[in-house]
Amino acid sequence: MAGVVTSVSADHTAATVTGDLTKAAPGAWDLMVASTSGEALFIPKALTVSP
């Protein structure tokens, strides 16, 4: 599922992202962040969905 960036900090070290998790299975999810320049960051088990 994709998220939508809604804001970015002035120093570009933090972002707020929204997404629809209503159909996401409970548990730990990996997170991949990609920039428009093509750089990507993979963070294993960065997000936990609770029932």
mmCIF file of the N, C-alpha and C atoms, coordinates in Angstrom:
data_MODEL
# 
_entry.id   MODEL 
# 
loop_
_atom_site.group_PDB 
_atom_site.id 
_atom_site.type_symbol 
_atom_site.label_atom_id 
_atom_site.label_alt_id 
_atom_site.label_comp_id 
_atom_site.label_asym_id 
_atom_site.label_entity_id 
_atom_site.label_seq_id 
_atom_site.pdbx_PDB_ins_code 
_atom_site.Cartn_x 
_atom_site.Cartn_y 
_atom_site.Cartn_z 
_atom_site.occupancy 
_atom_site.B_iso_or_equiv 
_atom_site.pdbx_formal_charge 
_atom_site.auth_seq_id 
_atom_site.auth_comp_id 
_atom_site.auth_asym_id 
_atom_site.auth_atom_id 
_atom_site.pdbx_PDB_model_num 
ATOM 1   N N  . MET A 1 1  ? 0.837  -1.167 0.000  1.00 0.00 ? 1  MET A N  1 
ATOM 2   C CA . MET A 1 1  ? 0.000  0.000  0.000  1.00 0.00 ? 1  MET A CA 1 
ATOM 3   C C  . MET A 1 1  ? 0.886  1.234  0.000  1.00 0.00 ? 1  MET A C  1 
ATOM 4   N N  . ALA A 1 2  ? 0.443  2.242  -0.623 1.00 0.00 ? 2  ALA A N  1 
ATOM 5   C CA . ALA A 1 2  ? 1.211  3.476  -0.720 1.00 0.00 ? 2  ALA A CA 1 
ATOM 6   C C  . ALA A 1 2  ? 0.660  4.511  0.248  1.00 0.00 ? 2  ALA A C  1 
ATOM 7   N N  . GLY A 1 3  ? 1.540  5.375  0.708  1.00 0.00 ? 3  GLY A N  1 
ATOM 8   C CA . GLY A 1 3  ? 1.140  6.479  1.563  1.00 0.00 ? 3  GLY A CA 1 
ATOM 9   C C  . GLY A 1 3  ? 1.275  7.788  0.804  1.00 0.00 ? 3  GLY A C  1 
ATOM 10  N N  . VAL A 1 4  ? 0.709  8.828  1.365  1.00 0.00 ? 4  VAL A N  1 
ATOM 11  C CA . VAL A 1 4  ? 0.782  10.158 0.769  1.00 0.00 ? 4  VAL A CA 1 
ATOM 12  C C  . VAL A 1 4  ? 1.471  11.084 1.755  1.00 0.00 ? 4  VAL A C  1 
ATOM 13  N N  . VAL A 1 5  ? 2.544  11.718 1.317  1.00 0.00 ? 5  VAL A N  1 
ATOM 14  C CA . VAL A 1 5  ? 3.263  12.668 2.172  1.00 0.00 ? 5  VAL A CA 1 
ATOM 15  C C  . VAL A 1 5  ? 2.409  13.919 2.308  1.00 0.00 ? 5  VAL A C  1 
ATOM 16  N N  . THR A 1 6  ? 2.117  14.288 3.560  1.00 0.00 ? 6  THR A N  1 
ATOM 17  C CA . THR A 1 6  ? 1.292  15.473 3.800  1.00 0.00 ? 6  THR A CA 1 
ATOM 18  C C  . THR A 1 6  ? 2.099  16.663 4.303  1.00 0.00 ? 6  THR A C  1 
ATOM 19  N N  . SER A 1 7  ? 3.289  16.403 4.847  1.00 0.00 ? 7  SER A N  1 
ATOM 20  C CA . SER A 1 7  ? 4.167  17.502 5.252  1.00 0.00 ? 7  SER A CA 1 
ATOM 21  C C  . SER A 1 7  ? 5.587  16.973 5.432  1.00 0.00 ? 7  SER A C  1 
ATOM 22  N N  . VAL A 1 8  ? 6.541  17.879 5.308  1.00 0.00 ? 8  VAL A N  1 
ATOM 23  C CA . VAL A 1 8  ? 7.961  17.573 5.488  1.00 0.00 ? 8  VAL A CA 1 
ATOM 24  C C  . VAL A 1 8  ? 8.564  18.668 6.354  1.00 0.00 ? 8  VAL A C  1 
ATOM 25  N N  . SER A 1 9  ? 9.410  18.273 7.303  1.00 0.00 ? 9  SER A N  1 
ATOM 26  C CA . SER A 1 9  ? 10.035 19.268 8.178  1.00 0.00 ? 9  SER A CA 1 
ATOM 27  C C  . SER A 1 9  ? 10.970 20.170 7.382  1.00 0.00 ? 9  SER A C  1 
ATOM 28  N N  . ALA A 1 10 ? 11.234 21.342 7.918  1.00 0.00 ? 10 ALA A N  1 
ATOM 29  C CA . ALA A 1 10 ? 12.080 22.323 7.235  1.00 0.00 ? 10 ALA A CA 1 
ATOM 30  C C  . ALA A 1 10 ? 13.475 21.784 6.943  1.00 0.00 ? 10 ALA A C  1 
ATOM 31  N N  . ASP A 1 11 ? 14.000 20.931 7.836  1.00 0.00 ? 11 ASP A N  1 
ATOM 32  C CA . ASP A 1 11 ? 15.345 20.383 7.613  1.00 0.00 ? 11 ASP A CA 1 
ATOM 33  C C  . ASP A 1 11 ? 15.322 19.042 6.879  1.00 0.00 ? 11 ASP A C  1 
ATOM 34  N N  . HIS A 1 12 ? 14.149 18.628 6.444  1.00 0.00 ? 12 HIS A N  1 
ATOM 35  C CA . HIS A 1 12 ? 13.952 17.399 5.645  1.00 0.00 ? 12 HIS A CA 1 
ATOM 36  C C  . HIS A 1 12 ? 14.352 16.125 6.381  1.00 0.00 ? 12 HIS A C  1 
ATOM 37  N N  . THR A 1 13 ? 14.274 16.124 7.703  1.00 0.00 ? 13 THR A N  1 
ATOM 38  C CA . THR A 1 13 ? 14.618 14.920 8.460  1.00 0.00 ? 13 THR A CA 1 
ATOM 39  C C  . THR A 1 13 ? 13.384 14.164 8.939  1.00 0.00 ? 13 THR A C  1 
ATOM 40  N N  . ALA A 1 14 ? 12.197 14.713 8.720  1.00 0.00 ? 14 ALA A N  1 
ATOM 41  C CA . ALA A 1 14 ? 10.969 14.056 9.158  1.00 0.00 ? 14 ALA A CA 1 
ATOM 42  C C  . ALA A 1 14 ? 9.847  14.382 8.183  1.00 0.00 ? 14 ALA A C  1 
ATOM 43  N N  . ALA A 1 15 ? 8.922  13.436 8.056  1.00 0.00 ? 15 ALA A N  1 
ATOM 44  C CA . ALA A 1 15 ? 7.763  13.639 7.188  1.00 0.00 ? 15 ALA A CA 1 
ATOM 45  C C  . ALA A 1 15 ? 6.538  13.037 7.858  1.00 0.00 ? 15 ALA A C  1 
ATOM 46  N N  . THR A 1 16 ? 5.397  13.603 7.541  1.00 0.00 ? 16 THR A N  1 
ATOM 47  C CA . THR A 1 16 ? 4.120  13.032 7.963  1.00 0.00 ? 16 THR A CA 1 
ATOM 48  C C  . THR A 1 16 ? 3.489  12.397 6.734  1.00 0.00 ? 16 THR A C  1 
ATOM 49  N N  . VAL A 1 17 ? 3.070  11.138 6.907  1.00 0.00 ? 17 VAL A N  1 
ATOM 50  C CA . VAL A 1 17 ? 2.510  10.382 5.790  1.00 0.00 ? 17 VAL A CA 1 
ATOM 51  C C  . VAL A 1 17 ? 1.176  9.796  6.224  1.00 0.00 ? 17 VAL A C  1 
ATOM 52  N N  . THR A 1 18 ? 0.183  9.878  5.344  1.00 0.00 ? 18 THR A N  1 
ATOM 53  C CA . THR A 1 18 ? -1.115 9.267  5.635  1.00 0.00 ? 18 THR A CA 1 
ATOM 54  C C  . THR A 1 18 ? -1.332 8.088  4.697  1.00 0.00 ? 18 THR A C  1 
ATOM 55  N N  . GLY A 1 19 ? -2.084 7.122  5.185  1.00 0.00 ? 19 GLY A N  1 
ATOM 56  C CA . GLY A 1 19 ? -2.412 5.965  4.372  1.00 0.00 ? 19 GLY A CA 1 
ATOM 57  C C  . GLY A 1 19 ? -3.589 5.216  4.976  1.00 0.00 ? 19 GLY A C  1 
ATOM 58  N N  . ASP A 1 20 ? -4.258 4.432  4.174  1.00 0.00 ? 20 ASP A N  1 
ATOM 59  C CA . ASP A 1 20 ? -5.421 3.676  4.620  1.00 0.00 ? 20 ASP A CA 1 
ATOM 60  C C  . ASP A 1 20 ? -4.967 2.292  5.081  1.00 0.00 ? 20 ASP A C  1 
ATOM 61  N N  . LEU A 1 21 ? -4.996 2.062  6.381  1.00 0.00 ? 21 LEU A N  1 
ATOM 62  C CA . LEU A 1 21 ? -4.575 0.785  6.955  1.00 0.00 ? 21 LEU A CA 1 
ATOM 63  C C  . LEU A 1 21 ? -5.760 -0.080 7.377  1.00 0.00 ? 21 LEU A C  1 
ATOM 64  N N  . THR A 1 22 ? -6.967 0.288  6.963  1.00 0.00 ? 22 THR A N  1 
ATOM 65  C CA . THR A 1 22 ? -8.150 -0.438 7.415  1.00 0.00 ? 22 THR A CA 1 
ATOM 66  C C  . THR A 1 22 ? -8.156 -1.895 6.961  1.00 0.00 ? 22 THR A C  1 
ATOM 67  N N  . LYS A 1 23 ? -7.510 -2.211 5.858  1.00 0.00 ? 23 LYS A N  1 
ATOM 68  C CA . LYS A 1 23 ? -7.476 -3.594 5.369  1.00 0.00 ? 23 LYS A CA 1 
ATOM 69  C C  . LYS A 1 23 ? -6.144 -4.284 5.654  1.00 0.00 ? 23 LYS A C  1 
ATOM 70  N N  . ALA A 1 24 ? -5.256 -3.612 6.377  1.00 0.00 ? 24 ALA A N  1 
ATOM 71  C CA . ALA A 1 24 ? -3.950 -4.190 6.697  1.00 0.00 ? 24 ALA A CA 1 
ATOM 72  C C  . ALA A 1 24 ? -4.089 -5.237 7.793  1.00 0.00 ? 24 ALA A C  1 
ATOM 73  N N  . ALA A 1 25 ? -3.429 -6.355 7.618  1.00 0.00 ? 25 ALA A N  1 
ATOM 74  C CA . ALA A 1 25 ? -3.441 -7.405 8.629  1.00 0.00 ? 25 ALA A CA 1 
ATOM 75  C C  . ALA A 1 25 ? -2.643 -6.942 9.846  1.00 0.00 ? 25 ALA A C  1 
ATOM 76  N N  . PRO A 1 26 ? -3.090 -7.299 11.043 1.00 0.00 ? 26 PRO A N  1 
ATOM 77  C CA . PRO A 1 26 ? -2.335 -6.943 12.249 1.00 0.00 ? 26 PRO A CA 1 
ATOM 78  C C  . PRO A 1 26 ? -0.936 -7.562 12.217 1.00 0.00 ? 26 PRO A C  1 
ATOM 79  N N  . GLY A 1 27 ? 0.012  -6.858 12.817 1.00 0.00 ? 27 GLY A N  1 
ATOM 80  C CA . GLY A 1 27 ? 1.378  -7.361 12.902 1.00 0.00 ? 27 GLY A CA 1 
ATOM 81  C C  . GLY A 1 27 ? 2.389  -6.323 12.483 1.00 0.00 ? 27 GLY A C  1 
ATOM 82  N N  . ALA A 1 28 ? 3.639  -6.758 12.394 1.00 0.00 ? 28 ALA A N  1 
ATOM 83  C CA . ALA A 1 28 ? 4.742  -5.867 12.016 1.00 0.00 ? 28 ALA A CA 1 
ATOM 84  C C  . ALA A 1 28 ? 4.854  -5.788 10.498 1.00 0.00 ? 28 ALA A C  1 
ATOM 85  N N  . TRP A 1 29 ? 5.019  -4.594 10.006 1.00 0.00 ? 29 TRP A N  1 
ATOM 86  C CA . TRP A 1 29 ? 5.147  -4.348 8.570  1.00 0.00 ? 29 TRP A CA 1 
ATOM 87  C C  . TRP A 1 29 ? 6.472  -3.639 8.294  1.00 0.00 ? 29 TRP A C  1 
ATOM 88  N N  . ASP A 1 30 ? 7.072  -3.997 7.170  1.00 0.00 ? 30 ASP A N  1 
ATOM 89  C CA . ASP A 1 30 ? 8.286  -3.312 6.719  1.00 0.00 ? 30 ASP A CA 1 
ATOM 90  C C  . ASP A 1 30 ? 7.886  -1.995 6.071  1.00 0.00 ? 30 ASP A C  1 
ATOM 91  N N  . LEU A 1 31 ? 8.806  -1.053 6.074  1.00 0.00 ? 31 LEU A N  1 
ATOM 92  C CA . LEU A 1 31 ? 8.555  0.265  5.502  1.00 0.00 ? 31 LEU A CA 1 
ATOM 93  C C  . LEU A 1 31 ? 9.612  0.555  4.452  1.00 0.00 ? 31 LEU A C  1 
ATOM 94  N N  . MET A 1 32 ? 9.176  0.999  3.284  1.00 0.00 ? 32 MET A N  1 
ATOM 95  C CA . MET A 1 32 ? 10.108 1.443  2.252  1.00 0.00 ? 32 MET A CA 1 
ATOM 96  C C  . MET A 1 32 ? 9.765  2.879  1.910  1.00 0.00 ? 32 MET A C  1 
ATOM 97  N N  . VAL A 1 33 ? 10.775 3.729  1.954  1.00 0.00 ? 33 VAL A N  1 
ATOM 98  C CA . VAL A 1 33 ? 10.619 5.135  1.635  1.00 0.00 ? 33 VAL A CA 1 
ATOM 99  C C  . VAL A 1 33 ? 11.456 5.409  0.396  1.00 0.00 ? 33 VAL A C  1 
ATOM 100 N N  . ALA A 1 34 ? 10.838 5.996  -0.622 1.00 0.00 ? 34 ALA A N  1 
ATOM 101 C CA . ALA A 1 34 ? 11.552 6.300  -1.861 1.00 0.00 ? 34 ALA A CA 1 
ATOM 102 C C  . ALA A 1 34 ? 11.415 7.783  -2.167 1.00 0.00 ? 34 ALA A C  1 
ATOM 103 N N  . SER A 1 35 ? 12.505 8.362  -2.634 1.00 0.00 ? 35 SER A N  1 
ATOM 104 C CA . SER A 1 35 ? 12.485 9.782  -3.005 1.00 0.00 ? 35 SER A CA 1 
ATOM 105 C C  . SER A 1 35 ? 12.245 9.914  -4.501 1.00 0.00 ? 35 SER A C  1 
ATOM 106 N N  . THR A 1 36 ? 11.925 11.111 -4.921 1.00 0.00 ? 36 THR A N  1 
ATOM 107 C CA . THR A 1 36 ? 11.717 11.351 -6.352 1.00 0.00 ? 36 THR A CA 1 
ATOM 108 C C  . THR A 1 36 ? 13.015 11.224 -7.138 1.00 0.00 ? 36 THR A C  1 
ATOM 109 N N  . SER A 1 37 ? 14.158 11.285 -6.450 1.00 0.00 ? 37 SER A N  1 
ATOM 110 C CA . SER A 1 37 ? 15.445 11.140 -7.132 1.00 0.00 ? 37 SER A CA 1 
ATOM 111 C C  . SER A 1 37 ? 15.820 9.670  -7.320 1.00 0.00 ? 37 SER A C  1 
ATOM 112 N N  . GLY A 1 38 ? 15.006 8.762  -6.770 1.00 0.00 ? 38 GLY A N  1 
ATOM 113 C CA . GLY A 1 38 ? 15.272 7.342  -6.948 1.00 0.00 ? 38 GLY A CA 1 
ATOM 114 C C  . GLY A 1 38 ? 15.940 6.667  -5.766 1.00 0.00 ? 38 GLY A C  1 
ATOM 115 N N  . GLU A 1 39 ? 16.340 7.434  -4.766 1.00 0.00 ? 39 GLU A N  1 
ATOM 116 C CA . GLU A 1 39 ? 16.934 6.834  -3.569 1.00 0.00 ? 39 GLU A CA 1 
ATOM 117 C C  . GLU A 1 39 ? 15.841 6.143  -2.765 1.00 0.00 ? 39 GLU A C  1 
ATOM 118 N N  . ALA A 1 40 ? 16.202 5.031  -2.116 1.00 0.00 ? 40 ALA A N  1 
ATOM 119 C CA . ALA A 1 40 ? 15.217 4.297  -1.319 1.00 0.00 ? 40 ALA A CA 1 
ATOM 120 C C  . ALA A 1 40 ? 15.833 3.859  0.002  1.00 0.00 ? 40 ALA A C  1 
ATOM 121 N N  . LEU A 1 41 ? 14.993 3.776  1.012  1.00 0.00 ? 41 LEU A N  1 
ATOM 122 C CA . LEU A 1 41 ? 15.399 3.329  2.342  1.00 0.00 ? 41 LEU A CA 1 
ATOM 123 C C  . LEU A 1 41 ? 14.418 2.252  2.773  1.00 0.00 ? 41 LEU A C  1 
ATOM 124 N N  . PHE A 1 42 ? 14.927 1.103  3.202  1.00 0.00 ? 42 PHE A N  1 
ATOM 125 C CA . PHE A 1 42 ? 14.107 -0.012 3.659  1.00 0.00 ? 42 PHE A CA 1 
ATOM 126 C C  . PHE A 1 42 ? 14.302 -0.181 5.155  1.00 0.00 ? 42 PHE A C  1 
ATOM 127 N N  . ILE A 1 43 ? 13.206 -0.168 5.917  1.00 0.00 ? 43 ILE A N  1 
ATOM 128 C CA . ILE A 1 43 ? 13.267 -0.306 7.375  1.00 0.00 ? 43 ILE A CA 1 
ATOM 129 C C  . ILE A 1 43 ? 12.389 -1.497 7.766  1.00 0.00 ? 43 ILE A C  1 
ATOM 130 N N  . PRO A 1 44 ? 13.033 -2.622 8.131  1.00 0.00 ? 44 PRO A N  1 
ATOM 131 C CA . PRO A 1 44 ? 12.254 -3.808 8.508  1.00 0.00 ? 44 PRO A CA 1 
ATOM 132 C C  . PRO A 1 44 ? 11.429 -3.590 9.775  1.00 0.00 ? 44 PRO A C  1 
ATOM 133 N N  . LYS A 1 45 ? 10.204 -4.055 9.745  1.00 0.00 ? 45 LYS A N  1 
ATOM 134 C CA . LYS A 1 45 ? 9.298  -4.027 10.901 1.00 0.00 ? 45 LYS A CA 1 
ATOM 135 C C  . LYS A 1 45 ? 9.175  -2.642 11.541 1.00 0.00 ? 45 LYS A C  1 
ATOM 136 N N  . ALA A 1 46 ? 9.103  -1.611 10.721 1.00 0.00 ? 46 ALA A N  1 
ATOM 137 C CA . ALA A 1 46 ? 9.051  -0.238 11.216 1.00 0.00 ? 46 ALA A CA 1 
ATOM 138 C C  . ALA A 1 46 ? 7.664  0.202  11.642 1.00 0.00 ? 46 ALA A C  1 
ATOM 139 N N  . LEU A 1 47 ? 6.649  -0.535 11.231 1.00 0.00 ? 47 LEU A N  1 
ATOM 140 C CA . LEU A 1 47 ? 5.270  -0.147 11.502 1.00 0.00 ? 47 LEU A CA 1 
ATOM 141 C C  . LEU A 1 47 ? 4.532  -1.336 12.101 1.00 0.00 ? 47 LEU A C  1 
ATOM 142 N N  . THR A 1 48 ? 3.796  -1.109 13.171 1.00 0.00 ? 48 THR A N  1 
ATOM 143 C CA . THR A 1 48 ? 2.997  -2.169 13.779 1.00 0.00 ? 48 THR A CA 1 
ATOM 144 C C  . THR A 1 48 ? 1.524  -1.817 13.687 1.00 0.00 ? 48 THR A C  1 
ATOM 145 N N  . VAL A 1 49 ? 0.739  -2.720 13.096 1.00 0.00 ? 49 VAL A N  1 
ATOM 146 C CA . VAL A 1 49 ? -0.701 -2.546 12.995 1.00 0.00 ? 49 VAL A CA 1 
ATOM 147 C C  . VAL A 1 49 ? -1.340 -3.389 14.083 1.00 0.00 ? 49 VAL A C  1 
ATOM 148 N N  . SER A 1 50 ? -2.167 -2.755 14.901 1.00 0.00 ? 50 SER A N  1 
ATOM 149 C CA . SER A 1 50 ? -2.864 -3.446 15.995 1.00 0.00 ? 50 SER A CA 1 
ATOM 150 C C  . SER A 1 50 ? -4.326 -3.632 15.621 1.00 0.00 ? 50 SER A C  1 
ATOM 151 N N  . PRO A 1 51 ? -4.914 -4.739 16.068 1.00 0.00 ? 51 PRO A N  1 
ATOM 152 C CA . PRO A 1 51 ? -6.340 -4.973 15.747 1.00 0.00 ? 51 PRO A CA 1 
ATOM 153 C C  . PRO A 1 51 ? -7.249 -3.963 16.442 1.00 0.00 ? 51 PRO A C  1 
# 
